[in-house]
Structure formats: C-alpha cells, structure tokens
Amino acid sequence: MRLSVKDFKGISFSHNTKVLYLNRLAMQIAFGIVSVFLPIFFYALS
C-alpha cells in the first residue's frame, strides 16, 4: 500500500493536537541547537 499526500488532505486536527505537535517541534529544534553549540562552548572553556 502506497501513501501519498492526497490521502492526508481531508484530515483536520484539533487545536490541542496542533499545539502538541508545535511543542514537540520546538523541543526538537531547541535540543538540536543545544547539541550543536554545547561542544563549541565546552571547547571555548578549555
């Protein structure tokens, strides 16, 4: 079974689901930024 974008166009999510998704997205971006700059910070301290 192949899925395409057309299969998901009719789906609407509740407000709470959208907020939960945005929260998870913001957390992943924040952890990604920290994981990039933390080694640079530790290298600068040494």
C-alpha angles and dihedrals in degrees: 000000000000122000124208137181090262090066092062102042094092095053118104122188127211121250092254092054091051092049091048090051092049090049092053091046092051091048092051092049091048093050089047092053091047092049090053099046101035095074089047090051092049091047090052091052094054 
